[in-house]
Amino acid sequence: MAYRDLRSFISLLEKRGLLKRITAEVEAELEITEITYRVCKAGGPALFFEKVKGYQIPVVTNLFGSLERVKLALEVAALDEIGPKLVHLFQRTGQPVTFFDKLKALPQLAHLASLFPKVVKDGPCKEVIIKDSPSLNEFPILKCWPEDKGPFITLPLVFTKDTVTKQRNVGMYRMQVFDPCTTGMHWHIHKDGAAHHRKTDKPLPVAVALGADPATIYAATAPLPAGFDEMLFASLLRAEAVELVRCETIDLEVPAHAEIILEGYVDPKETRLEGPFGDHTGYYSLADYYPVFHLTCVTRRKNPIYPATVVGRPPMEDAFLGKATERIFLPLIKLQLPEVIDLNMPFEGVFHNCVLVSIKKNYPGQAKKVMYALWGMGLMMLAKLIIVVDSEVDVQNLSEVGWRVFNNIDPKRDVVIVEGPLDALDHASPLPYFGGKMGIDATRKGPGEGHMREWPPDIQMSPAIKKLVDERWAEYGF
C-alpha cells in the first residue's frame, strides 16, 4: 500500500532503524548540513532534527540517502522492477513507437483511470491557512555551505501550469530566500517550468509543496517528456492515485497530504541575482540572474515537518535518486534502442556529465549511432560524455570500463566531438548552456570500421581448469 504522506514514510524508516532522531539543539545555518554530510558519506540513516534553534518546526534530511531507502520509498525490492512494469503498460498504448510517445499516450488508457490524480475537497495541508502577511520566517530553511548567498529551499515540488494547454508540470528547482516573501526560482532554460514562464506575459501562478509522500517527491525529479503529468507518474509509481487539493489563491492543485504549501507567482519580467550555491556537482554554482517567486499565501499542517536535502561533492542524497532514474528509465530507453544492454551514469559524473552504455554490436558504426540517439533523447541531450562498450562489459564496474576504454580506442577513429546543449551547472563550457560533447567508441573493431588488424581475444582460463581448481582449492591449503 502506498505511503499516504511523508510521515508514514518517516515512521517506517524509524521502525526499521533507518532514521535517527537528534534531540540536541542545532543551527539551521551550516550545522545541520555538516551533520548530514558526515552521516550521508558514512552510509548512515535519515536524520530528524527535533530542535532547530529559533524555530518551532523540526527538520528531516537524508531521507533518500541510500539505495535501501530509495527502494523503500518506491516500495520495491529492486529498482530494476519498476521499468518493466512501465513497459508492460506501454504495450497497451497502441501505435506510438518511441518511449516519449508511449509516455504521452498513457493518459488515454482506460484501464489506468483509477490511477489518475484526483482532486479532493480538503487535506491536512490546509489545517492552517495564512493569507494575511504570509512569511517564510517560520520555516527552518537551511543555509548549507559557507559561500551560499543565503538560505535555500532544497526539496521543493514546484507546480506550474502551461497557460495555453493547461498541462501541469512539477519540477524541483532550488529557491534562495531573499526576504520573508520572495525567493529565487532556479529553473534552467531546458526545464518545463521555465518554458511555462516564457510563454506568458502575465504573472505565472506557482505553488510549492514541501513534504509530500516519497514517490511524489521522486516524480518531481524524473526526466519526463514535456506535457507528461508528474502526478500521474507518481500515481503509477505508487499504484494508487495521488490526492490533490486546490490552492487557496491560485488556480493550481497540490498534494493534499503535504506538510507545507507556498502559493504565489513569478513575474514574467523580474529577475534577481541568485547564488552562489553549493551544488550537487561538488562545486559552487555561481551567481546569475533568475526569476523571482513572490509568496502570497501559506497553507500547512498544524505541526509541520520541514524536509530538506543537502547536496555537495557526490555521492550525496541526490545521487541515489539519480540512480533510481537510471534503473527506472533503462527499459524505456531499450524500447527505442533495443541493442542497449545496460547503462550507468556514475556518481562522479553527477548524472549529466558522463553516461556509460553497453550494447550488443551487430554492424559497423552502431556505437556512434547509439551516441547520437541518446543525445537526441530528452534530457539525455545534456550528457557531456558518452562511452559505449561491448555487451560483455559490466558498465557498473568503473575499473573494467576504464580498462576497456584505455586499451580499446584509437583516438583518431573512435572519438567523436560534437556541439550541443549542456546542463546549466556545467562550469567548464566557454558559454552557458552550450558547448562541446565527446563520444568514445570503446567497442571492438573490425574491417568494416577500418581496423584491418586482428583483434586480440581476452585472456581467460579454460572452464575445465577453473572447475578443477575450484574442486581442489581446500587441498592446496587455502
C-alpha positions in Angstrom: 0.0 0.0 0.0 1.3 3.4 -1.0 2.6 5.8 1.7 -0.2 8.3 2.4 2.3 11.1 3.3 5.8 11.9 4.3 5.1 11.0 7.9 4.2 7.4 7.1 7.5 7.0 5.3 9.4 8.5 8.3 7.5 6.2 10.6 8.6 3.1 8.6 12.2 4.3 8.5 12.2 4.7 12.2 10.7 1.3 12.8 13.4 -0.3 10.7 16.2 1.6 12.4 16.9 3.7 9.3 16.1 7.1 10.9 17.9 8.8 13.8 16.2 11.5 16.0 18.6 14.2 17.1 17.3 15.9 20.3 20.2 18.3 20.8 19.5 21.8 19.6 21.2 22.6 16.3 21.5 25.6 13.9 19.8 25.8 10.5 22.9 27.6 9.3 25.7 25.2 8.3 25.4 22.9 11.3 22.6 20.6 10.0 24.5 20.4 6.7 27.7 19.3 8.3 26.0 16.6 10.4 24.0 15.4 7.3 27.1 15.4 5.1 29.1 13.2 7.5 26.2 10.8 8.1 25.4 10.5 4.4 29.1 9.9 3.4 29.2 7.2 6.1 26.1 5.5 4.7 24.1 6.5 7.8 20.4 6.9 8.4 17.8 9.6 7.7 18.0 12.4 10.3 15.2 14.0 12.2 16.3 17.2 14.0 13.8 17.8 16.7 15.1 21.2 18.0 16.3 23.8 15.5 17.4 26.9 17.2 15.0 29.8 16.7 12.2 27.6 15.2 9.3 25.5 16.4 9.4 23.2 13.3 11.6 20.1 13.1 13.8 19.3 10.0 14.2 16.0 8.3 17.2 15.3 6.0 18.8 12.4 4.2 15.5 10.6 3.6 16.8 9.1 0.3 20.5 8.8 1.2 20.9 5.2 0.4 19.7 2.7 -2.2 17.9 0.8 0.5 15.9 3.9 1.5 15.1 4.7 -2.2 13.8 1.2 -2.7 11.7 1.6 0.4 10.4 5.0 -0.8 9.3 3.4 -4.1 8.1 0.2 -2.4 10.2 -2.2 -4.5 12.8 -4.9 -3.6 14.9 -3.8 -6.6 14.9 -0.6 -8.6 15.0 -2.6 -11.8 11.4 -3.8 -11.1 9.8 -0.5 -12.0 10.9 0.0 -15.6 9.5 -3.4 -16.9 6.2 -2.6 -15.2 6.0 0.7 -17.1 7.0 -1.1 -20.3 4.1 -3.5 -19.7 1.8 -0.5 -19.6 3.2 0.8 -22.8 2.5 -2.4 -24.6 -1.2 -1.4 -24.3 -0.7 2.0 -25.9 -1.2 1.0 -29.5 0.8 2.5 -32.3 3.3 5.0 -30.8 6.9 3.8 -31.3 9.1 6.0 -29.2 9.1 5.8 -25.4 8.2 9.5 -25.2 5.2 8.9 -27.4 4.2 5.9 -25.2 4.5 8.0 -22.1 2.3 10.7 -23.6 -0.2 8.0 -24.6 -0.7 6.7 -21.1 -3.4 9.2 -20.1 -5.6 7.7 -22.9 -5.6 4.2 -21.4 -8.9 3.4 -19.9 -7.5 0.8 -17.5 -5.4 3.5 -15.9 -8.4 5.6 -15.0 -8.2 4.6 -11.3 -4.7 5.9 -11.1 -5.3 9.4 -12.5 -4.6 12.0 -9.8 -7.8 13.0 -8.1 -8.8 16.3 -6.6 -10.3 16.2 -3.1 -12.1 18.9 -1.2 -9.7 19.2 1.7 -6.5 17.8 3.1 -4.0 18.1 6.0 -2.0 20.7 4.1 -5.0 23.1 4.8 -5.1 22.7 8.6 -3.6 26.2 8.9 -4.2 28.9 6.2 -2.3 32.2 6.3 -3.4 34.7 3.6 -2.6 37.9 5.6 1.1 38.7 5.7 2.4 35.2 4.9 6.1 34.7 5.7 8.9 32.2 5.2 10.4 33.2 8.6 8.7 30.5 10.5 10.4 27.7 8.5 13.9 26.4 9.4 15.3 26.9 5.9 18.9 25.8 5.7 22.0 27.7 4.7 24.0 24.7 3.6 27.6 25.9 2.7 29.7 28.8 3.8 29.7 30.7 0.4 25.9 30.2 -0.2 24.3 33.6 -0.6 21.6 32.7 1.9 19.2 30.0 3.0 17.9 27.8 0.2 14.8 25.7 0.0 16.3 22.5 -1.4 13.5 19.9 -1.7 10.6 21.9 -3.2 8.0 20.5 -5.6 7.3 23.4 -7.9 3.9 23.3 -9.6 3.1 25.4 -12.7 0.6 25.1 -15.5 1.0 25.9 -19.2 -1.1 29.0 -19.8 -2.1 27.7 -23.2 -2.5 23.9 -22.9 -3.3 24.0 -19.2 -1.0 21.0 -18.7 0.6 20.7 -15.3 4.3 20.5 -14.6 6.1 19.6 -11.4 9.8 20.2 -11.1 12.4 20.5 -8.3 14.2 23.8 -8.5 16.1 25.3 -5.6 14.8 28.5 -4.1 17.1 31.1 -2.5 15.3 33.1 0.2 15.7 36.8 -0.5 13.4 38.0 2.3 10.3 36.7 4.1 8.1 36.9 1.0 10.4 36.4 -2.0 12.8 33.7 -3.3 14.7 32.9 -6.4 13.2 30.4 -8.8 16.2 28.5 -10.2 14.6 26.8 -13.2 17.0 26.2 -16.0 16.1 27.1 -19.6 15.7 23.4 -20.5 13.1 22.8 -17.8 9.3 22.8 -18.3 8.7 25.3 -15.6 10.9 27.8 -17.4 9.0 27.0 -20.6 5.7 27.9 -18.9 7.3 31.1 -17.7 8.5 32.1 -21.2 5.0 31.5 -22.7 3.2 34.2 -20.7 3.5 38.0 -20.4 1.5 37.9 -17.1 2.4 36.8 -13.6 2.6 33.0 -13.7 0.9 31.2 -10.7 3.3 29.0 -8.9 2.7 26.6 -5.9 5.5 24.9 -3.9 4.8 21.7 -2.0 7.2 20.7 0.8 7.0 17.3 2.3 4.8 15.1 0.0 4.9 11.3 0.0 8.2 9.8 -1.2 7.0 8.7 -4.7 5.6 12.1 -5.4 8.9 13.8 -4.3 10.8 11.4 -6.6 8.4 12.1 -9.5 9.3 15.8 -9.4 12.9 14.9 -10.2 12.1 12.4 -13.0 13.2 13.4 -16.6 9.7 13.1 -18.1 8.9 14.4 -21.5 7.2 17.8 -21.8 3.5 17.5 -21.3 3.5 14.3 -19.2 2.0 14.9 -15.8 4.4 14.1 -13.0 1.4 13.5 -10.7 0.2 10.7 -13.0 3.7 9.3 -12.9 3.7 9.4 -9.1 0.4 7.6 -9.1 1.8 4.9 -11.4 4.8 4.5 -9.1 2.5 4.3 -6.0 -0.1 2.1 -7.8 -2.6 4.5 -6.1 -3.9 7.9 -7.2 -2.2 10.9 -5.7 -4.8 13.1 -3.9 -4.6 16.8 -4.8 -6.4 19.8 -3.3 -7.0 23.2 -4.9 -4.9 26.1 -3.8 -6.5 28.9 -1.9 -5.4 31.9 -4.0 -4.2 30.5 -7.4 -5.6 28.0 -10.0 -3.3 25.1 -9.2 -3.7 21.7 -7.4 -1.1 20.4 -4.9 -0.7 17.2 -2.8 -3.4 17.2 -0.2 -1.2 15.4 2.3 1.9 17.7 2.0 3.4 19.3 5.1 3.6 22.9 3.7 2.3 24.7 0.6 3.6 28.0 -0.6 1.3 29.8 -3.0 2.4 32.8 -5.2 3.6 33.9 -8.6 6.6 34.6 -10.8 6.6 37.8 -12.7 7.4 37.4 -16.4 9.9 40.3 -16.4 11.5 40.4 -13.0 14.9 38.7 -12.3 17.3 39.0 -9.4 20.8 37.9 -8.8 20.7 34.4 -7.3 23.5 32.3 -5.8 26.2 31.2 -5.3 25.0 27.8 -4.1 27.0 24.7 -3.1 25.6 22.3 -5.6 25.4 18.6 -6.4 28.4 18.9 -8.7 30.6 19.4 -5.7 31.3 23.0 -6.8 29.5 26.2 -6.1 27.2 27.2 -8.9 28.0 30.9 -9.5 25.6 33.8 -9.1 23.3 34.6 -12.1 20.0 36.2 -12.7 16.9 34.1 -12.3 13.1 34.8 -11.9 11.6 35.8 -8.5 8.9 33.9 -6.7 6.5 36.1 -4.7 4.7 34.5 -1.7 1.0 35.3 -1.4 -0.3 32.5 0.9 0.9 29.7 3.1 -1.1 26.7 4.0 0.3 23.9 6.2 -0.3 21.3 8.8 -0.7 22.4 12.4 2.6 20.8 13.3 4.5 20.6 10.0 7.8 18.8 9.3 10.3 20.8 7.1 12.1 18.5 4.6 15.5 19.4 3.2 18.2 17.7 1.1 21.9 18.5 1.4 23.9 18.3 -1.8 27.7 18.6 -2.3 30.5 16.5 -3.7 28.9 13.2 -4.8 27.7 10.9 -3.7 25.1 12.6 -1.6 21.4 12.0 -1.3 20.6 13.2 -4.8 23.0 10.6 -6.3 20.7 7.8 -5.0 17.6 9.4 -6.5 19.6 9.7 -9.8 20.4 6.0 -9.7 16.7 5.3 -9.4 16.1 7.3 -12.5 18.8 5.4 -14.3 17.3 2.0 -13.5 13.7 3.1 -14.0 14.2 4.6 -17.4 16.7 2.0 -18.8 13.9 -0.3 -20.1 12.2 2.7 -21.7 15.4 3.6 -23.5 15.6 0.0 -24.7 12.2 0.4 -26.4 13.9 2.9 -28.7 17.4 1.3 -28.7 17.0 -2.5 -28.3 20.7 -3.0 -28.7 21.4 -1.3 -25.4 22.3 -3.9 -22.7 23.0 -1.7 -19.6 23.5 1.9 -18.7 25.5 3.6 -15.9 25.5 7.3 -15.0 28.3 7.2 -12.4 28.1 9.4 -9.3 31.3 11.2 -10.3 29.6 12.4 -13.5 26.7 14.0 -11.5 24.2 12.3 -13.9 24.7 14.7 -16.8 28.4 14.7 -17.4 29.0 11.0 -18.1 27.0 8.1 -19.5 28.4 4.6 -19.8 26.4 2.3 -22.1 27.0 -1.3 -23.2 25.5 -2.6 -26.5 25.1 -5.8 -28.5 27.0 -4.6 -31.5 25.9 -6.1 -34.9 27.3 -3.7 -37.5 29.9 -1.1 -38.1 29.2 2.4 -36.7 26.5 1.1 -34.3 28.2 2.6 -31.3 28.2 6.0 -32.9 24.5 5.6 -33.8 23.7 4.9 -30.1 25.6 8.0 -29.1 23.7 10.3 -31.4 20.4 8.6 -30.5 21.0 9.2 -26.8 21.9 12.8 -27.4 18.5 13.2 -29.1 16.5 11.7 -26.2 15.0 14.1 -23.8 17.3 15.4 -21.0 20.0 12.9 -22.2 20.8 15.8 -24.6 22.8 17.3 -21.7 25.2 14.4 -21.5 28.7 15.7 -22.0 30.5 12.4 -22.3 29.0 9.1 -23.7 31.2 6.0 -23.6 30.0 2.9 -25.5 31.4 -0.6 -24.8 30.6 -4.2 -25.9 27.8 -6.2 -24.3 30.0 -8.4 -22.1 31.5 -5.3 -20.3 29.9 -4.6 -16.9 29.3 -0.8 -17.1 28.6 -0.8 -13.3 32.3 -1.7 -12.8 34.3 1.5 -13.4 37.6 -0.3 -13.3 36.5 -2.7 -16.1 35.2 0.2 -18.2 38.4 2.1 -17.7 40.5 -0.9 -18.8 38.4 -1.3 -22.0 38.5 2.4 -22.8 42.2 2.9 -22.1 43.1 -0.1 -24.3 40.5 -0.4 -27.0 40.3 3.1 -28.6 42.2 4.7 -31.3 41.5 8.4 -30.6 41.5 9.5 -34.2 39.0 6.8 -35.2 36.9 6.3 -32.1 36.4 9.8 -30.5 33.5 11.9 -31.7 33.4 15.6 -30.8 30.1 17.5 -31.4 28.5 20.6 -30.0 25.1 20.9 -28.3 23.2 21.9 -25.2 24.8 21.4 -21.8 23.5 21.5 -18.3 23.3 24.9 -16.7 25.6 23.8 -14.0 28.4 22.9 -16.4 31.1 25.4 -15.4 33.7 24.2 -17.9 31.9 25.1 -21.1 33.0 28.5 -22.6 29.4 29.5 -23.0 26.4 28.9 -20.6 24.2 26.0 -21.7 26.1 25.2 -24.8 29.5 23.5 -25.7 31.4 20.5 -26.8 30.4 16.9 -26.2 32.5 13.8 -26.5 31.5 10.3 -27.6 34.0 7.4 -27.2 33.5 4.1 -29.0 35.4 1.5 -27.0 33.8 -1.5 -28.7 36.0 -4.0 -30.6 36.6 -3.0 -34.2 36.8 -5.0 -37.5 37.4 -4.3 -41.1 34.1 -2.6 -41.6 35.4 0.2 -39.4 38.8 0.3 -41.0 40.6 -2.0 -38.5 42.4 -4.4 -40.7 44.5 -6.0 -38.0 43.4 -9.0 -35.9 41.6 -8.0 -32.7 43.1 -9.9 -29.7 40.9 -12.1 -27.5 40.6 -11.5 -23.8 42.8 -13.7 -21.5 40.6 -16.3 -19.9 41.3 -19.6 -18.3 39.7 -22.7 -19.7 36.4 -23.7 -17.9 37.8 -27.2 -17.2 40.9 -25.9 -15.3 38.8 -23.4 -13.4 36.5 -26.3 -12.3 39.4 -28.4 -11.3 41.0 -25.7 -9.2 37.6 -25.0 -7.6 37.3 -28.6 -6.5 40.9 -28.8 -5.2 41.1 -25.4 -3.5 41.0 -26.7 0.0 43.6 -29.3 -1.0 46.0 -26.5 -1.8 45.8 -25.4 1.8 43.8 -22.2 1.2 
